[in-house]
Each structure stands twice: as C-alpha cells, then as structure tokens.
Amino acid sequence: MPQPANMSDYKFFDIEIKYGLLQVSEGLAFLHNDMKLLHKNITPESIIINSQGAWKIFGLDFCVHNTNPPNSEPNYPFEDYNQTLPSVCQSNLDYLAPECILNQTNSPSSDMFSLGMLAYTLNSPERKCIKPVKDVQQFKVRAQELKRLSSSKLQCIPEELREFVKLLLSVTPEVRLDAHQFIKIPFFDDVGIKTLTYLDSLLQWDNLQKSQFYKGLPEALSKLPQRVKVQRVLACLVHDLGQPAMVPFILPSIFDIAQDCTQKEYCMYILPHIKPLMRLMDPIQILLIMLQRMELLLKLTPSQDIQQHVLPMLYRGLDSDSSQVHELCLSVLPTFAGLLDHSAVKNSLLPRIKKLCLSTSTLSVRVNCLLCVGRLLEHLDKWLVLDEVLPFLPQIPSREPAVLMGILGIYKLALNHKKLGITKEIIATRVLPFLIPLCIENGLTIQQFTALTSLVKEMFQIVENEHRTKLEQLNSVKDEQKILTSTIPIVTPKTKPIELDKVFTGLGLDQFVSNAGVKEKQQESAKSYSSETPTVPIQSNLAPKPIPKDMSSSLMDDWGGLPKITSPPVSNKAVLNTINNQSYGNTNQWNTVTGLNTATSASQNQWNNTGKSSSVSHNNWTNNATANYSPQNNNHALAGANPWTSNQNALTYPKMDNSHNWSALDNLLPGNQNNNMKVPMNMMTSNQPLIPSPSGANTNTNTLSKNDIMDLLG
C-alpha cells in the first residue's frame, strides 16, 4: 500500500515496537485458539497501525481454516505453493515458514515463525528480513542456513528478546513458542507495556479500580514517548471524561500529556476535550486542578478561547464559596492582565475582587485580593485606578497589619508609577485623611509604622510642593497683569463717532433712506413753526346747544358723527393769516366738535380727543340753525392755503367738482336746483332736507319719516 507523504521519515520508538509485537501476538492467539484459523502471511504489509497507534492484523487472503470438529485436534489442510502464479497471489516467501515448502505442512507454529521474522525485520537497521529470497530455490538455501543460526546474527534484536526470536526462527516447528507463551516472556514486563495494556482493558474495570490506576498514571507517563501518550494514552483517557466523578483523577494525566505538546497538537487533541470541563463546578477539585495548571493553559490556549472559556471559569471561581479556590484565582489572575480588555476589567473582574475583599472573613483571601489588585495596577489606566480602585480601599472593614500593608502597597505603587500618579487634590482630600489615622494603629510593627509614616510624609511633601508652585504662578500672573495694565497707553479717538442717521449720506442712497430725511424735515418744520406761529388754545368749554327737533333720536344713535373731509397740506403762513382773521364763535365751536379744525397739529390732537367723546354723548352736538352755509367761489381757496375759513356768520368751502368719485353716502344727497350739482353733506344749509321728499309729499315738512330713515341707513 502507498504510504502517506508525511510518513516518509516515520520511525518507531522501542516501546511502539515492543507493544506492537505484543498486540500482534495477542491477535495470533485469538486466531489460533478462538477462531482455529491460520493466517499464513504475517508480514509488515499485513499489519495496520490506526490513528491511535494500535497494531491490527489484516490481509486474511491466505488464511487456512480448521477442518476438524471444535472439540477435536485442529487440522489445517495444506495447499502447494504454485510458482506459476504471480507473487501477489502467493504468500510472501521472506516470511513463510520452512515446513510450508520443505514438508508441505502448516500449523499455528508456521505463523509464529512469521512473527519471529517480523520481530527481526522491525529491529534490523535495514528493516529487512534475514537473507531475503526471490524464489523457492533461494528459500531452500536460507532454510539450511537457519539450521545453523547463531546468536551473533541477532545482535540487532534487544537482549531480552533475542533468545525467543531465535526459537521462533527455528526450522523445527515443535521448538517454537506458541502465541500465549510468547506474550508471557519477560520482555513484555515493561512498565510502559503494562500501562498501555491496562489502558486497553479499562472498560472492564469499575470506577474504584480506575481511580487507583489513574493515580499512578502520571508516573508511568514519564517513561512513554510523546507520540505514544497522545495517540494511545489520551485516546483511552477521554472515554471517562463524561463522568464528572472521574475527571479529577484524569485531569493531571491530561495536563502532563499537554505539557510536551505543541500548540497545534494541543488544539487538535486536548483542547476540545477540556473545554466542557471548564464549566464544571462540582466536584470543586476540577477547578482547583485547572487553576493549578493555569500557566500551562495560558501558554497553549489561543487568546480567543481564553476569553470565551478560561476567563469565565475564573469568574465562577471568584463567585464560589471555597477560600482555596479564591486564593488560587487571585494568584493566577495577574497572569491574565495582558489578555484582558478595559471593559472586562471594569465590568467583570474588578467588581468581583472588590466584593470578595469586602465580604470575605478570611484574612488570607482579603490580603490576596489586595495583592492581586496591586499586580493589576500597571495594566490599568489612570482614571480606572482613580475612580474604581482608590475609593474602594477606605471601605475595607479590617485594620489587620497585613491588610494595611496591602493598602499601603497599592497607594505607593499608584503614587510612584510613571503611567498612573495620584493628583494632589485626591491626596489632600481622600488619601491623607484616610492614612493619617492608620498611623496610630497599635498592631503595627516598627518597620510597618515607618513605612506608613514615610508614605504620608512623601504625599504631604508632594501636596506642599505642587500647591506652592501653583500659588507662585498665580501671583506672578496677577503681577504681570497689573504691570501690563499700567503700561497700556490710553488711546483717544481723533474722529467723532458716526451718527447712525448719517451713515449712508453722501453715498447716493438718499432715495432709499428718505425716511431719515422726512424725519429731519419734520423736526425743522416744527422748530420753524414754533418760532413763527403763536399757540392758539381751543375753546372746549362752550355750552352745548340743543339738537334740532327735526333730527330723530334713532338717526343720532346710528350716526355717530359727520364724515371728515381731508384737507390739502397747509403752510404755516397761510394758517397764521387765517387764524388772525378768525373770530372764535359758533362756527369755531362747530369745528372743534366735529374735528375739522386744522390750525395746528397740537390743537388737532385736542380736537380728536374731543371728537371721540362727542361721538358717545349726543348732547354735545350743536347746530346753528341761523348759520348760513354757502359754497364760496373757488378763487378764495388758494393753493397751499387752508381751504376752511370761518367768520361769525358763515363758512366758506371750496367748490366741489362733480367729476370726482363720490362715496355711497354722498350719492344720496340732493342736487342743486339750478345746475343739478350735488352738495356735500357738510356744505348743506340747515333748512335743506337730507333726503328729498318723494313726489306728491308735503315739501314744507322737515321731519323725516321712519321709512326715509331706514332707506338712508340701508
């Protein structure tokens, strides 16, 4: 059969050859005694070694079966060697017993001769049998030489096996040992062989016998090659890992095997079997053994598996109730520091250590907690130490000297480590108030007291130096500010500040900023008017005159006042002339009531106030029944002059142009009888009716009917 490429330089260990011959002997004993069968072709090509290193007999093509009944002497018929057949169809002449050719007989001793020749081949340097033959003639010559076989030709065979091989290679079949006799020779009384033999028979033992064997197994493993331990021993051990009660007896042997493994072999053969064991907490010895061999686990286990399996096992150990497990976990945790990320330390590891340190009643566990934290400090960042580690130390409810020295070591390491460092604020506000009372503890030795007071002095010196430097810097800054303030020259602006109203003047934007110009012109106009025009008070204390009887009360309720007529702009000079020629009589009173006085802006405001009040009270309405209102000629209303002039008897109005649009109310007014011109309401005489009487009605009646009033309001 073709051999695998990686087996080109494969060499057997002595223990493998020894145990292989034993296994082949056991196989032949089974064939001869139990199966009553001759193999008749025991050669290296008919031996298979499986992945576990076990040697198995196969190639039963030339087997000879017993023809006699089971209880009688076995009889194995013989078949002649046919030289005309290809060699692949014949038994291998190199390993065939001499009687098969010379005497044409075969028996179980024939297979034992082949076993002796196989033992010689496995131990010879050339891995060849004694004088290989190609045909029957050479086979007969070699048979004659075997009769004179001396021990000197068997020097390659181990001394314990040499005489027995010589017997097996004897030409006389009766001299040879049978399979059972060969198994019992002293050569197989080796510790390694017995160990492998016991492992093969484990399934037949109970747990007590197995536990006794597993206790002595680590000592026997030291005498076995690594390949044998991995292929043979480990394959037998993993069968019992399904019983948690047997795991504490098996784990030490498994770790002994792993100690000499490469990482590839460990990941392939061992790690898959111990991953489930890391989750077991009962019996507690499993976790203890794991923790004791933690260095080996960290060395061979990939980082990903450490995060997923080893670290959770340690967390479960910290959460357990066994102080021995606690101490082992705390002692091995610093070895994980390089593999831990920030989140795992902050969220999983430190909270468990702090809880254990505060809650345990065992002094050794509390001290180990502090030692573990101290070893982890250099792998932690500064803010994690300041926020999580230092605030927890004053909370420890113990003042034992060992605990105080553990706390002291953490403070000292955090203070002097170049990556960490404690700020002066924390030293002054948190650390010193906690450490100073500890200096008077009575349980301290002189050496411990000296170490404590020295650290307190060092911390206070740090606070003093840093704060003194800070105060000096602050004072120097204040002095520099005073000097700088005294030396700064006072700068007086040479130009006047720009007025906001004149920012855009001279930039050609006058048409866009006309509001400012209008405001300025209004201010100048007010100044000039106040210097030229005297202020005329408005007579507001005139007695109200009775309302004409021809005005219905219902009309006055709905008609709050007369419509205002806006006048064109009035110049100051024209207003002055008009005021000088006026006499303030009934007509001026009418203007005051109705809001038509436009003499000055101030009096107009007063008039507006009076007009508003007059719209509420109808008694303030006055009507001069004797006044004669008539439109004046158009030449009396000069451009830019006040269009409304008054005297004691009449008012003058500008001539109204009927071409302009009239309001809806003015359209109801009657027209002039001569030219059919409509007169505005404020130009009507008192004896002219507001609404013309319908045809056929009495024209002398001045009283409006109810229907006329409703038509007007509609």
C-alpha positions in Angstrom: 0.0 0.0 0.0 1.3 3.5 -0.7 2.4 5.3 2.4 1.3 8.9 3.2 3.8 11.7 2.4 4.2 12.7 6.0 5.3 9.1 6.9 8.4 9.1 4.8 10.7 9.7 7.9 8.5 7.9 10.3 10.4 5.8 12.8 9.1 3.5 15.5 10.0 4.0 19.2 11.2 0.9 21.0 8.0 1.0 23.1 6.0 1.0 19.9 7.8 -2.0 18.5 7.5 -3.8 21.8 3.9 -3.1 22.2 3.2 -3.8 18.5 4.7 -7.2 18.7 2.6 -7.9 21.8 -0.6 -6.8 20.0 0.3 -9.0 17.0 0.9 -11.9 19.4 -2.4 -11.3 21.0 -4.1 -11.3 17.6 -2.5 -14.5 16.6 -3.5 -16.1 19.9 -7.1 -15.1 19.2 -6.9 -16.5 15.6 -5.3 -19.8 16.7 -7.1 -20.6 19.9 -10.5 -19.0 19.5 -11.0 -18.9 15.7 -9.0 -22.0 14.8 -7.6 -20.1 11.9 -4.1 -19.9 10.4 -3.1 -16.5 8.9 -0.2 -17.9 6.8 1.0 -14.5 5.7 2.2 -12.4 8.7 4.3 -9.7 7.1 4.8 -6.0 7.6 2.3 -5.4 4.8 -0.4 -7.3 6.7 -0.1 -5.1 9.8 -2.1 -1.9 10.0 -1.4 0.9 12.6 -4.5 3.0 13.2 -4.6 6.7 14.3 -4.4 5.7 18.0 -1.2 3.7 17.4 -2.8 0.2 17.8 -1.4 -2.6 15.6 -4.0 -4.7 13.8 -3.7 -7.8 11.7 -5.4 -7.8 8.4 -4.8 -9.3 4.9 -6.6 -12.6 5.6 -6.3 -13.7 1.9 -4.3 -16.8 2.6 -6.0 -18.0 5.7 -6.4 -21.7 6.3 -9.5 -22.9 8.3 -9.7 -25.8 10.6 -11.5 -28.8 9.1 -11.9 -30.9 12.3 -14.8 -30.6 14.7 -14.4 -28.0 17.5 -13.7 -30.4 20.3 -11.0 -32.4 18.3 -7.5 -31.7 17.3 -7.5 -29.0 14.7 -6.5 -29.9 11.2 -5.3 -27.3 8.7 -5.2 -28.5 5.1 -2.2 -27.6 3.0 -2.1 -26.0 -0.4 1.0 -26.3 -2.5 3.0 -23.2 -3.4 2.3 -22.6 -7.1 5.3 -20.8 -8.7 3.3 -20.1 -11.8 1.0 -17.7 -10.0 2.0 -14.0 -9.6 3.8 -13.2 -6.3 0.8 -11.1 -5.2 -1.3 -14.3 -5.3 1.2 -16.2 -3.1 2.3 -16.0 0.4 5.5 -13.9 0.9 8.4 -16.2 0.8 10.5 -13.9 3.0 8.2 -14.6 6.0 6.9 -18.1 5.1 7.8 -20.9 7.5 10.3 -23.6 6.0 7.9 -26.5 6.6 5.4 -25.0 4.2 7.8 -25.6 1.3 10.0 -28.4 2.6 7.5 -30.6 4.3 4.3 -29.2 2.7 2.6 -28.9 6.1 1.3 -25.9 8.1 0.3 -25.3 11.7 0.0 -22.4 14.2 3.8 -22.7 14.6 4.0 -21.5 10.9 2.5 -18.1 11.9 4.9 -17.9 14.9 7.9 -18.3 12.5 6.5 -15.4 10.5 6.2 -13.4 13.8 9.8 -14.1 14.7 10.9 -12.9 11.2 8.8 -9.8 11.7 10.5 -9.1 15.0 13.9 -9.4 13.3 12.8 -7.0 10.5 11.5 -4.4 12.9 14.7 -4.3 14.8 17.2 -4.6 12.0 18.8 -1.4 10.8 17.9 -2.0 7.1 14.3 -3.0 8.0 14.8 -6.3 6.1 14.4 -9.9 7.0 17.2 -12.4 7.3 18.5 -13.0 3.7 15.5 -12.1 1.5 14.6 -14.7 -1.2 13.0 -14.4 -4.6 12.1 -18.0 -5.5 11.8 -21.4 -4.0 15.4 -22.3 -4.6 16.7 -19.4 -2.6 14.1 -20.2 0.1 15.5 -23.8 0.5 19.1 -22.4 0.8 18.0 -20.0 3.5 16.2 -22.8 5.3 19.5 -24.7 5.5 21.3 -21.6 6.9 18.6 -21.1 9.6 19.5 -24.5 11.0 22.9 -23.1 11.8 21.6 -19.7 13.1 23.8 -18.2 15.8 23.0 -15.5 18.3 25.7 -13.3 16.7 23.4 -12.8 13.7 20.7 -11.5 16.0 22.6 -8.7 17.7 20.2 -6.1 16.4 17.4 -7.6 18.5 17.1 -6.5 22.1 18.8 -8.9 24.5 15.6 -9.7 26.4 14.0 -10.8 23.1 17.0 -12.3 21.3 16.7 -15.9 22.5 13.0 -16.0 22.0 13.3 -14.8 18.4 16.0 -17.5 17.8 13.5 -20.1 19.0 10.8 -18.7 16.7 13.1 -18.8 13.7 14.0 -22.5 14.3 13.4 -24.8 11.4 11.8 -27.4 13.7 8.2 -26.3 14.4 8.0 -28.0 17.7 10.7 -25.8 19.2 8.9 -22.6 18.6 6.7 -20.9 21.2 3.0 -20.5 20.7 1.2 -17.2 20.9 0.4 -17.4 24.6 3.9 -18.4 25.6 5.3 -15.5 23.6 3.0 -13.0 25.3 4.3 -14.0 28.8 8.0 -13.6 28.1 9.8 -11.1 30.4 10.4 -8.8 27.5 6.9 -7.6 27.8 7.1 -6.9 31.6 7.9 -3.3 31.0 6.2 -0.5 32.9 5.2 1.2 29.7 3.8 -2.0 28.2 1.8 -2.7 31.3 0.5 0.8 31.3 -0.7 0.5 27.7 -2.1 -2.9 28.4 -4.1 -1.6 31.4 -5.4 1.3 29.3 -6.7 -1.2 26.7 -8.6 -3.1 29.4 -10.1 0.0 31.2 -13.6 -0.8 30.0 -13.6 -3.9 32.1 -12.8 -2.1 35.4 -15.0 -0.3 37.9 -14.5 3.3 39.0 -12.6 2.3 42.1 -10.1 0.3 40.1 -9.8 3.0 37.5 -9.2 5.7 40.1 -6.4 3.7 41.6 -4.8 3.2 38.2 -5.2 6.9 37.3 -3.4 8.0 40.5 -0.2 6.2 39.4 -0.6 7.0 35.7 1.4 10.3 35.8 4.5 8.5 37.0 4.2 5.9 34.2 3.7 8.6 31.5 7.1 9.9 32.1 8.5 6.7 30.5 6.4 6.9 27.4 7.2 8.8 24.2 5.1 11.8 23.5 3.6 10.2 20.4 2.5 7.2 22.3 1.0 9.4 25.0 -1.0 11.4 22.5 -2.1 8.5 20.3 -2.5 5.7 22.8 -2.9 7.1 26.3 -5.0 10.2 25.6 -7.4 8.2 23.4 -8.1 5.9 26.3 -8.4 8.7 28.9 -11.0 10.8 27.1 -13.5 7.9 27.3 -14.0 8.5 31.0 -14.3 12.4 30.9 -18.0 12.0 30.6 -18.1 11.0 34.3 -17.5 14.1 36.5 -16.5 12.0 39.4 -13.6 10.6 37.4 -12.4 13.9 36.0 -10.2 14.9 39.0 -8.3 11.6 38.6 -7.8 12.0 34.8 -7.0 15.8 34.5 -3.5 15.6 35.9 -2.5 13.0 33.4 -4.1 15.0 30.6 -2.1 18.1 31.6 1.1 16.0 31.8 0.5 15.0 28.2 -0.3 18.6 27.2 2.9 19.8 28.7 5.0 18.3 26.0 2.6 19.0 23.1 2.9 21.7 20.5 0.2 24.3 20.4 -1.1 22.6 17.2 -1.3 19.2 18.9 -2.9 20.7 22.0 -5.6 22.5 20.0 -6.2 19.4 17.9 -6.2 16.6 20.5 -6.6 18.1 24.0 -8.4 21.4 24.0 -11.7 20.1 22.5 -12.0 17.7 25.4 -11.2 20.1 28.3 -13.4 23.0 27.1 -16.6 21.3 28.6 -14.7 20.6 31.8 -14.1 24.4 32.4 -17.8 24.8 33.1 -17.9 22.2 35.8 -18.0 23.4 39.4 -18.8 20.1 41.0 -16.6 18.4 42.2 -14.6 21.5 43.1 -11.3 19.6 42.6 -11.8 20.1 38.8 -11.5 23.9 39.2 -8.6 23.5 41.6 -6.6 21.4 39.2 -7.4 23.9 36.4 -6.2 26.8 38.4 -3.0 24.9 39.5 -2.1 24.3 35.8 -3.3 27.8 34.7 0.2 28.7 33.4 0.1 25.8 31.0 -3.4 26.7 29.9 -2.4 30.3 29.2 0.6 29.1 27.3 -1.2 26.8 24.9 -4.7 28.1 24.7 -5.4 30.6 22.0 -6.5 34.1 23.2 -10.0 33.7 21.7 -10.6 30.5 23.8 -9.1 32.2 26.8 -11.7 35.0 26.6 -14.6 32.6 26.0 -13.7 29.7 28.3 -10.8 30.4 30.7 -11.9 33.8 32.0 -15.5 32.8 32.7 -14.1 29.8 34.7 -12.1 32.3 36.8 -15.1 34.4 37.4 -17.0 31.4 38.6 -14.1 30.6 40.9 -14.3 34.1 42.4 -18.0 33.7 42.9 -17.7 30.3 44.6 -17.7 29.6 48.4 -14.3 27.9 48.6 -11.5 30.1 50.1 -8.9 27.8 48.5 -10.4 28.4 45.1 -10.5 32.2 45.8 -6.8 32.2 46.6 -5.8 30.3 43.5 -8.0 32.5 41.3 -6.4 35.7 42.8 -2.9 34.3 42.4 -3.3 33.4 38.7 -5.4 36.5 37.7 -2.3 38.8 37.2 -1.1 36.4 34.5 -4.1 37.3 32.5 -3.5 41.1 32.7 -2.1 41.3 29.2 -5.1 39.5 27.7 -7.8 41.5 29.4 -9.5 44.4 27.8 -10.7 47.5 29.6 -14.4 46.6 29.6 -13.7 43.1 31.0 -11.6 44.5 33.9 -14.0 47.3 34.7 -17.3 45.4 34.4 -16.4 41.8 35.4 -13.1 41.5 37.2 -12.7 44.5 39.5 -16.3 44.3 40.9 -15.8 40.7 41.8 -12.4 41.3 43.5 -13.9 44.3 45.4 -16.9 42.3 46.5 -14.8 39.4 47.6 -12.4 41.6 49.6 -15.2 43.4 51.4 -17.3 40.3 52.2 -14.8 37.6 53.0 -14.0 36.7 56.6 -10.7 35.0 55.7 -7.6 37.2 56.2 -5.5 35.4 53.5 -8.2 35.9 50.9 -8.5 39.6 51.7 -4.7 40.1 51.5 -4.6 38.2 48.3 -7.3 40.5 46.9 -5.1 43.5 47.6 -2.0 41.8 46.2 -4.0 40.9 43.0 -5.2 44.5 42.6 -1.6 45.7 43.1 -0.3 43.4 40.4 -3.0 44.5 38.1 -2.4 48.2 38.5 0.3 48.6 35.9 -2.1 47.2 33.3 -4.9 49.6 34.2 -5.4 53.1 33.0 -5.1 56.1 35.3 -8.7 57.0 35.5 -9.8 53.5 36.3 -7.4 53.4 39.2 -8.6 56.8 40.5 -12.3 56.1 40.1 -12.6 52.4 41.0 -9.5 51.2 43.0 -8.6 54.1 45.3 -12.1 54.9 46.6 -12.6 51.2 47.5 -9.6 51.0 49.8 -11.1 53.0 52.7 -14.2 50.8 52.6 -12.2 47.6 53.7 -13.6 46.7 57.2 -10.3 45.4 58.5 -7.3 47.0 60.2 -5.1 44.0 60.4 -1.4 44.9 59.8 -1.3 42.6 56.7 -4.3 44.3 55.2 -2.9 47.8 56.0 0.4 46.9 54.3 -1.5 45.7 51.3 -3.4 49.0 51.1 -0.1 50.9 51.6 1.5 49.0 48.7 -1.4 49.9 46.4 -1.1 53.6 47.3 2.7 53.6 46.9 2.6 51.9 43.5 -0.2 54.2 42.3 1.8 57.3 43.5 5.2 56.4 42.0 4.1 54.6 38.8 5.0 56.8 35.8 1.7 55.9 34.0 -0.6 56.4 37.0 0.2 59.0 39.6 -2.2 60.5 42.1 -3.2 64.1 41.9 -2.6 66.5 44.8 -6.3 67.1 45.1 -7.0 63.4 45.7 -4.1 63.1 48.1 -5.2 66.1 50.1 -8.9 65.3 50.2 -9.1 61.5 50.2 -5.8 59.7 50.8 -4.2 61.6 53.7 -7.5 61.8 55.7 -7.6 58.0 55.5 -3.9 57.2 56.1 -3.1 59.6 58.9 -5.5 57.8 61.4 -3.9 54.5 60.5 -0.5 55.7 61.8 -1.8 55.2 65.4 -2.8 51.6 65.0 -1.3 49.5 67.8 -0.9 46.3 65.9 1.8 47.8 63.6 5.4 46.8 63.9 8.2 49.4 63.9 9.0 48.6 60.3 5.4 48.8 59.2 4.9 52.1 61.1 8.0 53.5 59.5 6.8 52.6 56.0 3.3 54.1 56.7 4.6 57.4 58.1 7.2 57.7 55.3 4.4 57.4 52.7 2.3 60.0 54.5 5.3 62.4 54.6 6.0 61.8 50.9 2.4 62.5 50.0 2.3 65.7 52.1 5.5 66.9 50.5 4.0 66.4 47.1 1.0 68.4 48.0 3.1 71.2 49.5 5.5 71.5 46.5 2.8 71.3 43.9 0.5 73.8 45.6 3.3 76.2 46.4 4.3 76.2 42.7 0.7 76.8 41.7 0.3 79.8 44.1 3.6 81.3 42.9 2.4 81.0 39.3 -0.9 82.6 40.1 0.7 85.5 42.0 3.2 86.1 39.1 0.3 86.2 36.7 -1.5 88.8 38.7 1.6 90.9 39.0 2.1 90.7 35.2 -1.5 91.8 34.6 -1.0 94.8 36.9 2.2 95.8 35.1 0.6 95.3 31.7 -2.4 97.4 32.7 -0.3 100.3 33.9 1.8 100.3 30.7 -1.1 100.2 28.3 -1.4 103.8 26.7 -4.8 105.5 26.7 -5.9 105.9 23.1 -8.2 108.9 22.3 -10.1 108.6 19.1 -9.4 111.5 16.7 -12.7 111.2 14.8 -16.1 111.7 16.2 -18.4 108.7 16.2 -20.6 108.4 13.2 -24.2 109.2 13.8 -26.4 106.3 12.8 -28.8 108.5 10.8 -26.0 109.9 8.7 -24.2 106.6 7.9 -25.5 106.3 4.4 -25.4 110.1 3.5 -23.3 111.0 0.5 -23.4 107.5 -0.9 -26.2 108.2 -3.5 -28.8 106.3 -1.4 -30.9 109.2 -0.4 -34.0 107.9 -2.3 -33.8 104.7 -0.3 -33.3 106.3 3.1 -35.9 109.0 2.6 -37.5 108.3 6.0 -34.5 109.8 7.7 -34.8 112.9 5.6 -38.5 113.2 6.3 -37.9 112.9 10.0 -35.3 115.6 9.8 -37.6 117.9 7.8 -40.4 117.4 10.3 -38.1 118.4 13.1 -37.0 121.5 11.2 -40.6 122.4 10.4 -41.7 122.0 14.0 -38.9 124.3 15.1 -39.7 127.0 12.5 -43.4 126.8 13.2 -42.9 127.2 16.9 -40.8 130.3 16.3 -43.3 132.0 13.9 -46.8 130.8 15.0 -48.3 131.5 18.4 -50.2 128.8 20.0 -53.9 129.3 20.0 -55.9 127.4 22.7 -59.0 125.6 21.7 -62.2 126.6 23.4 -63.6 123.4 24.8 -65.9 125.0 27.4 -68.6 126.2 25.1 -72.1 125.3 26.2 -73.7 122.6 24.2 -76.6 123.7 22.0 -79.9 121.7 21.7 -80.3 119.2 19.0 -82.8 120.3 16.3 -86.2 118.9 16.7 -86.2 117.7 13.1 -83.4 115.2 13.9 -84.7 111.9 15.1 -83.1 110.2 18.0 -82.9 107.0 16.1 -80.8 108.7 13.5 -78.4 110.0 16.0 -78.0 106.6 17.6 -76.9 105.0 14.4 -74.9 108.0 13.0 -72.0 108.6 15.3 -70.7 111.7 13.6 -70.1 113.6 10.4 -67.7 112.4 7.8 -64.3 114.0 7.9 -63.0 115.8 4.8 -59.3 115.7 4.4 -57.6 118.9 3.5 -54.6 119.6 1.5 -51.3 120.4 3.2 -51.4 123.8 5.0 -48.4 126.2 5.0 -47.5 127.9 8.2 -48.0 131.4 6.8 -51.5 130.7 5.4 -52.6 129.2 8.7 -51.3 132.2 10.5 -53.2 134.6 8.3 -56.4 132.6 8.7 -56.1 132.5 12.4 -55.5 136.2 12.7 -58.7 136.9 10.7 -60.9 134.4 12.5 -63.2 135.1 15.3 -63.9 132.1 17.5 -67.6 131.9 17.7 -70.3 129.3 17.0 -68.5 128.3 13.8 -65.2 127.6 15.5 -67.1 125.7 18.1 -68.6 123.6 15.4 -65.2 122.9 14.0 -64.0 121.9 17.4 -66.8 119.4 17.9 -66.6 117.8 14.5 -62.8 117.6 14.4 -62.4 120.0 11.4 -60.0 122.4 13.0 -56.6 122.1 11.3 -54.9 125.2 12.7 -52.1 123.4 14.4 -51.1 119.8 15.0 -51.3 120.2 18.7 -54.9 121.6 18.6 -55.8 118.9 16.1 -54.9 116.3 18.7 -57.0 118.0 21.2 -59.8 118.2 18.8 -59.6 114.5 18.0 -59.9 113.7 21.7 -63.0 116.0 21.9 -64.4 114.5 18.8 -64.2 111.0 20.2 -66.1 111.9 23.3 -68.7 113.7 21.3 -69.5 110.6 19.4 -70.5 108.9 22.6 -72.7 111.7 24.0 -75.4 113.1 21.6 -75.9 116.1 23.8 -72.6 117.6 22.6 -74.0 118.0 19.1 -74.6 121.6 18.3 -76.3 123.0 15.2 -76.5 126.7 14.5 -79.9 127.0 12.9 -79.3 130.6 11.9 -76.0 129.9 10.3 -75.9 130.3 6.6 -73.7 127.8 4.8 -72.9 128.5 1.3 -70.2 127.5 -1.1 -67.6 130.1 -1.8 -66.0 130.9 -5.1 -63.1 128.8 -6.0 -60.8 131.7 -6.0 -61.0 132.0 -2.3 -59.3 128.6 -1.7 -55.7 129.4 -2.6 -53.2 126.7 -3.4 -51.3 125.8 -0.2 -53.8 127.8 2.0 -56.2 126.5 4.5 -59.4 125.6 2.5 -61.6 126.1 5.5 -62.0 129.7 6.7 -64.6 130.9 9.1 -66.3 134.1 10.3 -69.1 134.9 12.7 -71.9 134.3 10.2 -70.8 131.7 7.6 -68.2 129.1 6.4 -66.5 129.2 3.0 -66.0 125.9 1.2 -64.1 125.2 -1.9 -66.1 124.5 -4.9 -66.7 120.7 -5.3 -66.0 119.0 -8.6 -68.8 116.6 -9.5 -66.4 114.7 -11.8 -64.8 113.1 -8.9 -66.0 109.8 -7.5 -68.4 110.2 -4.6 -69.0 108.0 -1.8 -72.1 105.9 -1.5 -73.4 108.2 1.2 -72.8 111.3 -0.9 -74.7 109.9 -3.8 -77.9 110.1 -1.7 -77.5 113.9 -1.3 -79.9 116.2 -3.3 -78.6 118.2 -6.2 -78.8 122.0 -6.8 -82.0 123.1 -8.4 -80.2 125.4 -10.9 -77.3 123.3 -12.2 -78.2 119.9 -10.7 -74.9 119.9 -8.8 -74.7 117.8 -5.6 -73.6 119.5 -2.5 -71.6 117.5 0.2 -73.2 116.9 3.5 -71.1 119.4 5.3 -72.0 122.1 2.8 -75.7 121.8 3.2 -77.8 124.5 4.8 -79.8 123.7 7.8 -83.1 124.3 6.1 -82.4 121.8 3.3 -83.6 118.3 3.9 -81.1 115.5 4.0 -83.3 113.3 1.7 -85.5 114.8 -0.9 -89.2 114.2 -0.3 -90.9 111.8 -2.6 -93.1 113.2 -5.3 -96.5 114.2 -4.0 -95.4 114.6 -0.4 -95.7 117.8 1.6 -92.5 119.8 0.9 -92.9 122.1 3.8 -92.5 119.2 6.3 -88.9 119.0 7.7 -89.4 115.9 9.7 -88.0 112.6 8.3 -90.4 109.7 8.3 -89.3 106.3 9.6 -89.2 104.8 6.1 -86.8 107.6 5.0 -84.5 106.9 7.9 -84.4 103.2 7.1 -83.7 103.9 3.4 -80.8 106.2 4.5 -79.4 103.5 6.8 -79.9 100.8 4.1 
